[in-house]
Every structure is written in structure tokens, then in C-alpha cells.
Amino acid sequence: MDEIQKITSRENARLQHFRKVRDGKVADQIFIEGARLAEETLRTDVSIIDALVSTDFIGRPRSAPIIAELIRREIKLIETGPKLFGGIADTVNSQGIILLANRPRTGPISFDGLSAGQAMFLYLHEISDPSNLGAVFRTAEAADVTGIVISARSADPFSPKCLRAGLGSNLRLQIWENAVLQDAADLMKNFNGTTVAADIKGKLSYTEYSWKGPRMLVMGSEAHGLSDEYLDIAEEIVRIPMKAQIESLNLAVAAGVILFEAARQRSTDG
């Protein structure tokens, strides 16, 4: 393919730039790896800058529409051998394609274009595991969450691991990084919304609470949960009733349990 430039030297400046983005040394760009994630990215309005493919990726049935779309968008394509590609990939068994894109803009949650029934946000406190954070993104989008608010000392929502775990949800949902809970709660109040924390101390089951109307669910990590200071900011605290000796669930599982109940309630009339 004439549209693809072949590179064989690991010292090539473009390849070195891919490594810098992978390692988080380019603040305004993100590293997107894998065929499925590339497909999902192409369905968003994320601005793709560059593309790298392995020789063994070209010719696969799945590669043809991806490469065709990249060429249609006039994205610069680079081809390298599998060994050289492996030295740039963030995974051990790479699928043979990496995209570089502009980092999506983030900022305070927005209610523009939303009705009261649509406004459902999730606040995550100090979630340091990028794979866990990405899994929550995917769960939240599936449960029709509007956006995700992330505290300081959390994983980068656009790191390679978080993007792979989120499988494109990170690129579609509203995101507010390094947010202070009180600031987010105040924004909810301005929209007549309610801040609800999920914690074992809650007296009300998540199924007994009404999730209709603007809501922001606050959740902490499985290891540390939420401090009393955070619980005091919340206007309501709910819990997930559990049997046996289990004290907590994986964050993505717990978020899914509550958010899908919220989605069920919000989809019904009355």
C-alpha cells in the first residue's frame, strides 16, 4: 500500500514519539492499542494524529476496514516488522495496531442538553488501578451514566491500560479529572440534584432508594472506601446488602449493581 510508510529503524523519530506517548511523556496525546479499541475510537470524534501497524496485521480480515478508514481520513500510517512493533506496544501479545490521538478535553460536569431524568453521574474517589478504573467506565456507559467525576490521586483515565479496559467508553463519556467532591456536589445542587454515597455504613439498601432525578453516586476504592468527611458531604448513603463474610465487592461489580438498578428505575414511568 503506497499510503503506508515502512520503517525498519527503531531510532526513527516517529517511532520514538510513539514510545514517549506510551510512557506518558506527551501530555496532550494518548496511546490507543488494539484492533477493537481502534474500531471504537474511529466511531468517536477523537482526533487521531498517527497510526502504526505491524506487518502481520496487514492482510487480516479485520484490518482492511480500519486501514481504509484511516486512509480516508488522511491519517499518517507507518508499518514496521513484528519485532520492532513489539518494542513499542504496551501489551505482550499485541493485536498489531496503535493509534496516537489528541487527549480529549475534560472539565466540570455539564448538564447542557440534559433533562432531569438523564442526569446521572458517578464520582470515583482515589481509584489508582487503571484497569479497574477502565472497567468502571465500561460498566457506567452500559448503565447509561452521563459522566464520570474522578478525584485527585486517581489513575489517568486515558492511560493505555485504562483505555483498553474501558474499550472506548473513556472516549465517549463526560470526564472531570482531579475534582473535589464538594465542588461536584455543589454543581449537583445547582441542578436540583442529589449526591449519594455507597458505603457499608448506609442504612438504606440501594434498591430502596429512588434514583429518579439528577443523581451523583459517590464510590471509593475497594481497599479504602470513603472517609467520614466524604460521607458527610453526601445527602444520602446507600449500601449493597451482602451475605456471608463478604465486606466489599470489586469496584466495577459494585458500581454495576447500583447503576443498573438506577437505570431500571429511571426507565420506568411514575
MOSUL-V192842 format. One record per residue. N is the residue number from 1. RES is the residue in three letters. PSI is psi in whole degrees, -180 to 180 (* if undefined). D_LAST is the distance of its C-alpha to the last C-alpha in Angstrom with 2 decimals. Layout:
# MOSUL-V192842
{{N;RES;PSI;D_LAST} {N;RES;PSI;D_LAST}}
This chain:
# MOSUL-V192842
{{1;MET;122;58.36} {2;ASP;-22;59.92} {3;GLU;-9;56.65} {4;ILE;126;56.73} {5;GLN;128;59.19} {6;LYS;132;60.82} {7;ILE;133;61.56} {8;THR;-7;63.74} {9;SER;128;64.42} {10;ARG;-14;62.18} {11;GLU;-1;63.55} {12;ASN;136;62.01} {13;ALA;-38;60.27} {14;ARG;-39;57.08} {15;LEU;-38;56.81} {16;GLN;-35;57.46} {17;HIS;-39;54.59} {18;PHE;-44;52.25} {19;ARG;-40;53.37} {20;LYS;-42;52.76} {21;VAL;-42;49.17} {22;ARG;-41;48.66} {23;ASP;7;50.01} {24;GLY;24;47.81} {25;LYS;2;50.78} {26;VAL;102;49.31} {27;ALA;-31;46.45} {28;ASP;14;44.99} {29;GLN;155;45.03} {30;ILE;156;43.30} {31;PHE;114;44.67} {32;ILE;113;42.71} {33;GLU;137;44.23} {34;GLY;147;43.65} {35;ALA;-46;43.06} {36;ARG;-43;39.36} {37;LEU;-34;38.69} {38;ALA;-42;40.92} {39;GLU;-44;38.91} {40;GLU;-39;35.63} {41;THR;-39;37.32} {42;LEU;-15;38.53} {43;ARG;-3;34.95} {44;THR;-180;34.18} {45;ASP;17;35.75} {46;VAL;137;37.78} {47;SER;110;41.38} {48;ILE;135;43.77} {49;ILE;-43;47.31} {50;ASP;159;49.39} {51;ALA;139;49.39} {52;LEU;129;51.60} {53;VAL;149;52.09} {54;SER;149;54.35} {55;THR;-39;56.95} {56;ASP;-7;55.54} {57;PHE;-38;52.06} {58;ILE;131;53.51} {59;GLY;-19;53.82} {60;ARG;146;50.92} {61;PRO;-38;48.55} {62;ARG;-22;45.62} {63;SER;-32;47.71} {64;ALA;-51;48.51} {65;PRO;-31;45.19} {66;ILE;-49;44.78} {67;ILE;-40;48.34} {68;ALA;-41;48.08} {69;GLU;-39;45.03} {70;LEU;-42;46.74} {71;ILE;-40;49.84} {72;ARG;-35;47.87} {73;ARG;1;46.50} {74;GLU;39;50.06} {75;ILE;138;49.34} {76;LYS;125;52.54} {77;LEU;138;53.01} {78;ILE;140;55.38} {79;GLU;134;56.67} {80;THR;165;58.32} {81;GLY;161;59.67} {82;PRO;-39;57.60} {83;LYS;-47;59.61} {84;LEU;-40;59.21} {85;PHE;-42;55.52} {86;GLY;-28;55.07} {87;GLY;-13;56.53} {88;ILE;-30;53.82} {89;ALA;154;50.80} {90;ASP;-7;48.60} {91;THR;160;48.25} {92;VAL;-47;50.98} {93;ASN;80;50.22} {94;SER;153;49.03} {95;GLN;-1;47.66} {96;GLY;12;50.09} {97;ILE;137;48.13} {98;ILE;135;47.30} {99;LEU;145;45.78} {100;LEU;137;46.15} {101;ALA;161;43.52} {102;ASN;138;42.79} {103;ARG;127;40.58} {104;PRO;148;37.11} {105;ARG;143;36.40} {106;THR;165;34.16} {107;GLY;-178;33.01} {108;PRO;145;30.35} {109;ILE;143;26.74} {110;SER;140;25.68} {111;PHE;10;22.45} {112;ASP;128;24.17} {113;GLY;5;22.19} {114;LEU;144;18.93} {115;SER;168;15.60} {116;ALA;-38;13.86} {117;GLY;-18;11.59} {118;GLN;-19;14.91} {119;ALA;99;16.97} {120;MET;115;17.70} {121;PHE;159;21.30} {122;LEU;124;23.61} {123;TYR;127;26.63} {124;LEU;125;29.55} {125;HIS;113;32.41} {126;GLU;58;35.91} {127;ILE;103;35.33} {128;SER;-17;38.92} {129;ASP;114;38.91} {130;PRO;-34;38.40} {131;SER;-40;37.59} {132;ASN;-43;34.90} {133;LEU;-43;33.46} {134;GLY;-39;33.51} {135;ALA;-36;31.75} {136;VAL;-40;28.89} {137;PHE;-48;28.71} {138;ARG;-44;28.44} {139;THR;-44;25.76} {140;ALA;-44;23.71} {141;GLU;-40;23.97} {142;ALA;-30;22.98} {143;ALA;15;19.75} {144;ASP;36;19.01} {145;VAL;142;20.20} {146;THR;-44;21.24} {147;GLY;166;24.43} {148;ILE;133;26.61} {149;VAL;129;28.52} {150;ILE;133;31.77} {151;SER;169;34.06} {152;ALA;163;37.83} {153;ARG;33;39.92} {154;SER;165;37.61} {155;ALA;154;38.70} {156;ASP;120;39.03} {157;PRO;-12;35.94} {158;PHE;18;38.36} {159;SER;157;41.17} {160;PRO;-44;42.38} {161;LYS;-42;41.04} {162;CYS;-40;37.58} {163;LEU;-42;37.37} {164;ARG;-41;38.45} {165;ALA;-34;35.92} {166;GLY;-21;33.09} {167;LEU;43;34.31} {168;GLY;-19;33.30} {169;SER;-35;29.99} {170;ASN;-28;32.03} {171;LEU;-8;32.95} {172;ARG;-31;29.50} {173;LEU;153;27.32} {174;GLN;140;27.68} {175;ILE;136;30.10} {176;TRP;112;31.29} {177;GLU;156;34.44} {178;ASN;40;36.23} {179;ALA;143;33.36} {180;VAL;132;33.46} {181;LEU;-42;30.33} {182;GLN;-39;30.60} {183;ASP;-43;30.77} {184;ALA;-41;27.66} {185;ALA;-38;25.77} {186;ASP;-39;27.05} {187;LEU;-40;25.78} {188;MET;-42;22.26} {189;LYS;-36;22.57} {190;ASN;-23;23.78} {191;PHE;18;20.51} {192;ASN;34;18.53} {193;GLY;168;18.03} {194;THR;138;18.64} {195;THR;125;21.42} {196;VAL;124;21.00} {197;ALA;147;24.12} {198;ALA;119;24.56} {199;ASP;152;27.55} {200;ILE;-20;29.12} {201;LYS;-10;29.35} {202;GLY;139;25.62} {203;LYS;-18;24.78} {204;LEU;132;21.12} {205;SER;148;20.39} {206;TYR;-23;18.46} {207;THR;-19;16.15} {208;GLU;-14;15.48} {209;TYR;145;14.56} {210;SER;120;11.23} {211;TRP;10;12.02} {212;LYS;137;9.33} {213;GLY;173;11.52} {214;PRO;128;15.26} {215;ARG;149;16.93} {216;MET;116;20.49} {217;LEU;130;21.52} {218;VAL;127;25.17} {219;MET;145;27.41} {220;GLY;-180;31.16} {221;SER;159;33.74} {222;GLU;-35;34.25} {223;ALA;-39;37.66} {224;HIS;-20;36.98} {225;GLY;-147;33.31} {226;LEU;141;32.37} {227;SER;165;34.72} {228;ASP;-33;34.01} {229;GLU;-42;34.21} {230;TYR;-39;31.26} {231;LEU;-32;29.27} {232;ASP;-30;30.03} {233;ILE;-34;28.51} {234;ALA;145;25.14} {235;GLU;-15;22.71} {236;GLU;150;21.46} {237;ILE;127;23.23} {238;VAL;161;21.81} {239;ARG;162;23.99} {240;ILE;110;24.24} {241;PRO;132;25.73} {242;MET;147;28.91} {243;LYS;177;31.63} {244;ALA;-148;35.40} {245;GLN;13;37.12} {246;ILE;125;34.87} {247;GLU;-24;34.05} {248;SER;161;32.43} {249;LEU;161;31.28} {250;ASN;142;32.31} {251;LEU;-46;30.32} {252;ALA;-36;29.03} {253;VAL;-48;27.98} {254;ALA;-43;26.26} {255;ALA;-42;24.47} {256;GLY;-43;23.36} {257;VAL;-49;22.06} {258;ILE;-45;19.79} {259;LEU;-34;18.87} {260;PHE;-30;17.90} {261;GLU;-42;15.60} {262;ALA;-43;14.05} {263;ALA;-38;13.97} {264;ARG;-48;12.40} {265;GLN;-42;9.42} {266;ARG;-19;9.25} {267;SER;-9;9.66} {268;THR;155;6.65} {269;ASP;157;3.75} {270;GLY;*;0.00}}
